[in-house]
Amino acid sequence: MIEIKNLHATVDGKEILKGIDLTIRPGEVHAIMGPNGSGKSTLSYVLAGREGYEITKGSVNYFGQDLLALEPEERAAEGLFLAFQYPVEIPGVANTTFLKSAINAMRKRRGESELDAMQFLKHIRAKTKQLGMTDEMLKRAVNVGFSGGEKKRNETLQMAVLEPKFAILDETDSGLDIDALKIVADGVNALRSPERSMLVITHYQRLLDYIVPDYVHVLAHGRIQRSGGKELALELEKNGYKEFGVDEAA
Amino acid sequence: MTSTHSPRRGDPVPAQPYLEQYDRVKAELPGAALSWVRDLRELGRSRFAELGFPTAKVEAWKYTSLKSLEKVAFQPARPAAAGVHFDVLPHVGTGPRLVFVDGFFRADLSSTAGVPAGVELSGLAETLSRNPDLVGEHLGRLAVSDEQRFVALNTAFLADGAVVRIGRGVEVAEPIELVFVSLGSDDGAVAFHPRTLLIAEPQSKATVIEHHVGLGIGATFANHVAEAYVGEGAILRHYKVQREGAEAFHLSNSVAKVGKDACYDNFILTTGARLARSEVRVALGLGSSCNVNGAYMIGGHQHCDTTTVIEHKEPHGTSREVYKGAIDDHGRAVFQGKIVVHPGAQKTDGHQLNRALLLSDTAEIDAKPELEIYADDVKCSHGATAGELADEALFYLRARGIPKDEARALLIGAFLAEALDEIPDETVREAFHGFVTGWLGTR
């Protein structure tokens, strides 16, 4: 179980998160919707452990652990996964090298033997095929020269091979056409399980047609303003975020 | 070769002990009976006496001070008393290997089995004693005492080194490896001045790898000079891996003359020495090309200076230069890269890139790219950057469970790979990647 309590965070002295409360149980898919600048991405970065954010108040209990005390790699090892809104390009590091390093780092922590190049390729083959990823995409440098859709498929592949307990999908739909969106959503849906929790962060309702959440929360002005079932997303689609003091169409 | 560095005068005072040592040992040096060898050495002595050690006012040495070297009382090296274990000597390929300890050729540690027909490999001292005519027309013709103070010093003490001659049309598949071991002595600091002569005759093809390693204790001063003749249509790949010890001073001057339609590749990988300066000078002939690349990784208080001069003397020459370095702790790197396009050298294509990665707040890089162009139909460019590891890339890797140190190593390795990937031979490239990985493992 993930329990976020009264979480406050500042960036360069400016308060972005102003008291987030959220509880996610195993198997649940929660969506956080909100306008630009509401603190959606800050929340995902704070949970993943990115530097540059100061937690001024509150706590995150992650399966009995103080999540905020862990380094980013420790959080990942504990099964937290952030699918980036803007996957980072890393020239000079082959996608396979990156994936293999990630998998082996996790295996090492769990006391399992590391995979060699052959075992690794076998391990990921079915998953790359499902996501329509070519060998060529695996050989290329991480995200370098990838289209928006390829980047998000690459994120989904990482999620599939790392098998997280808790996945945060930050604006996974941004920059995707409908076909790419479907491929990515299928990949994500294939990972839904009674043990796996997900937090889907999005500006638009569209993604939630494909990844159907159990709960929807509206984030605005650094706080969760309203929570409800999946129908709340449809309501936002119709009325926008006006009701929450934001003059912007959803 | 012309030099525009000025003023070039240095300090003659710290040079004095070297001159006195030379006067003491000159009669015992190999080939001392030959007048042309004596004259060569005397010219080296007199030029070094004039030029001395560089002061801060000498433009070419603006960023590299040799005060720390001047303070050490070096004695000329003697043949090592201590043993060197064969197994610790580096070997990238399976080809022939010449080994030098404190500048002295060691036949007992070398292996010349399997040297292909048409290839001559020998120690310089032996050659000067037995068959001096073999090197008479090449020695000291490219690396001239007039221009460079440490070429002059090397020439004064000219004694031993490697002679590699690849006969006309001969292609050598396995790299020829030259291992220079800095052993030093318990009795005090030692200096040596090896001279390497590489002669690739027309249409030949070979790879020569110099390894410079420190295996002993105590301060050493290695002052290398290499002269590379690349004949018409020949391909010579001349690589160097410098992994000397923490108390080593390493100076080197490599001078290459590239004939018509020939190709010269130079690559220098540096992780060692307290202070290192590698100078590479290439003169390109008609339609010839060169790659002058390198990578360095330094930390502690190491100083690594790379100074290159590429001269396009005739039309249709191509030069590529990619230098990348990672600097940690209080390390300081210097990159001075000059491309000169002489009058009439039309259709020259010259590119230079140098990028440094600063891994600490106290790391430093001084870069001085220079283009001197005296022809009007040329393509020349240079680029220089200095930056830090990208935070977002580091976070991305860590967010995938890769520990911080491993993530840093992965990113630094990737940064340096751009230079290493310029090495065409896979075995050599992989071996060089291995040296980089080795260094990253010590961080």
Interface residues (C-beta under 8 A of the other chain):
Chain A: A48 G49 R50 E51 E71 P72 E73 R75 A76 A77 F81 L82 F84 P87 V88 E89 I90 P91 G92 V93 T97 F98 S101 A102 A105 M106 R109 A141 Q158 L162
Chain B: A390 D391 E392 A393 F395 Y396 L397 R398 A399 R400 G401 I402 P403 K404 E406 A407 L410 L411 G413 A414 F415 A417 E418
